[in-house]
Amino acid sequence: MTPPADPARAAGDADRIKIWFRCAPREGWSPYASEGLWASEGLWATRLGADTARLDNVPFLRDGVAEGETVRFTTDADGVHRAAGRVAESGNCTVRVLPVPDGPLGRDARAVHERLSPFGLGGEVFSAEFPLVALTVPGGADLRAIKELLERGRDEGWWHFEVSCATEEWRDA
């Protein structure tokens, strides 16, 4: 399946592009994985050069990259930009949080954001039907306290979480 045309390009914003990353569906990870719907993910980026760009949003599906990182891309004959590798790390981490439907937060992504708001983390929600919250954790944040809260929330049945892109500072915190 070919990703849709790049709306930023059509609007004349040459510096803002969508870069497509391949994603391997993980069995049992989501109700959509078994249908193979997540074969790729498009992330907005700011073009830095002919084949490099800085990621402008947090990935929901792709592991190993975080907002703010510089990536190399190729552009196919249809004008679709495909990730070819990371050029420079951002120092940010990517954490995904999925509230437990029958837990104290229910399916409320806003409640997840409220619990983590003291840390000033930015992020996005996948959808109301699938309230996965993808968060960017900046390198200068209180990583130890964030990890403790994430683990406490998991242990108390608020959410499941995964760290899909971690820095050495995150691992050491």
C-alpha positions in Angstrom: 0.0 0.0 0.0 1.4 3.4 -1.0 1.1 6.2 1.7 -1.2 9.1 0.7 0.3 12.1 -1.0 2.0 14.6 1.2 -0.5 17.4 2.1 2.2 19.8 3.3 3.9 19.5 -0.1 0.7 20.2 -1.8 0.1 23.3 0.3 3.5 24.7 -0.7 5.3 24.2 2.6 8.6 22.8 1.2 10.3 22.5 4.6 7.5 20.4 6.3 7.3 16.8 5.0 5.9 13.5 6.1 8.4 10.7 6.4 7.2 7.1 6.3 8.7 4.5 8.6 8.2 0.8 8.3 6.6 -0.9 11.3 6.5 -4.6 12.1 3.0 -5.4 13.4 3.3 -7.1 16.8 0.9 -10.0 17.5 -1.5 -9.2 20.3 -0.2 -5.6 20.8 -3.4 -4.0 19.5 -6.7 -5.0 17.9 -5.3 -3.7 14.6 -2.0 -5.6 14.5 -3.6 -8.9 13.4 -5.2 -7.1 10.5 -1.8 -5.8 9.3 -3.0 -2.2 9.2 0.2 -0.9 10.8 2.8 -1.6 8.2 4.0 2.0 8.2 3.7 5.2 10.1 4.1 8.7 8.8 5.8 11.3 11.0 5.9 15.0 10.3 9.4 16.4 10.0 11.1 19.6 9.0 13.5 19.3 6.1 17.1 20.2 7.0 18.7 19.2 3.7 18.2 17.3 0.5 17.8 13.9 2.3 17.7 14.8 6.0 14.9 16.1 8.3 14.1 16.6 12.0 11.1 14.7 13.4 8.4 17.0 14.6 6.1 14.6 16.4 6.2 11.5 18.6 5.8 8.1 17.0 2.9 5.8 18.0 4.2 2.7 16.3 7.8 3.0 15.2 10.4 1.9 17.8 13.8 3.4 18.1 13.1 7.0 17.2 12.0 10.1 19.1 10.7 13.5 18.4 13.5 15.9 17.5 15.8 13.3 16.0 17.4 13.9 12.6 16.8 11.1 10.1 17.9 10.4 6.6 15.2 9.7 4.0 14.8 8.7 0.4 12.2 10.0 -2.0 10.5 7.7 -4.4 9.1 8.5 -7.9 5.7 9.3 -6.4 7.3 11.9 -4.0 6.8 9.7 -0.9 9.6 10.2 1.7 10.8 6.9 3.3 13.0 6.8 6.4 16.5 5.4 5.7 18.1 5.7 9.1 18.8 8.0 12.0 21.6 10.6 11.6 21.5 12.3 15.0 19.8 11.5 18.3 17.7 14.2 20.0 18.3 13.2 23.6 14.5 12.6 23.9 12.8 9.4 24.8 9.5 8.0 23.5 7.1 6.4 26.0 3.7 5.0 25.1 1.0 4.7 27.7 -2.3 2.8 27.3 -4.9 3.2 30.1 -6.4 -0.1 31.4 -10.0 0.0 30.3 -11.3 -1.4 33.6 -8.7 0.4 35.7 -9.1 3.5 37.8 -8.5 5.8 34.8 -10.8 3.9 32.4 -10.2 4.6 28.8 -9.4 8.3 29.5 -6.3 9.5 27.7 -6.8 12.9 29.4 -6.4 11.2 32.8 -3.0 9.8 31.6 -1.9 13.3 30.6 -3.1 14.8 33.9 -1.1 12.2 35.9 2.1 13.1 33.9 1.4 16.9 33.6 3.7 17.8 36.5 6.6 16.8 34.2 5.5 18.9 31.3 5.6 16.0 28.8 4.3 16.6 25.3 2.4 14.0 23.5 -0.5 12.8 21.3 -3.5 10.5 21.6 -4.0 7.9 18.9 -7.8 8.0 19.0 -10.8 7.9 21.4 -11.4 4.2 20.4 -7.8 3.3 21.1 -6.6 5.8 23.8 -2.9 5.2 23.3 -0.8 8.2 24.5 2.6 8.6 22.9 4.8 10.9 24.9 8.1 12.7 24.3 10.2 12.7 27.4 13.0 15.4 27.1 16.5 14.5 28.2 16.4 17.3 30.8 13.3 16.0 32.5 13.3 14.3 35.9 13.7 10.8 34.4 13.8 9.0 37.7 10.5 10.5 38.9 8.9 9.8 35.5 10.0 6.2 35.6 8.7 5.8 39.2 5.3 7.2 38.3 5.0 5.0 35.2 5.9 2.0 37.2 3.5 2.9 40.0 0.7 3.4 37.5 1.4 0.0 36.0 1.5 -1.6 39.4 -1.7 0.0 40.5 -3.5 -0.9 37.3 -3.8 2.6 35.8 -2.0 1.7 32.5 0.4 -0.4 30.5 3.4 1.4 29.2 6.4 0.8 27.0 9.6 2.8 26.3 10.1 2.6 22.6 13.1 4.9 22.4 15.4 5.2 25.4 18.6 7.2 26.0 21.5 6.0 28.2 20.3 8.6 30.7 16.9 7.0 30.8 18.3 3.6 31.4 20.6 4.9 34.1 17.9 6.9 35.9 
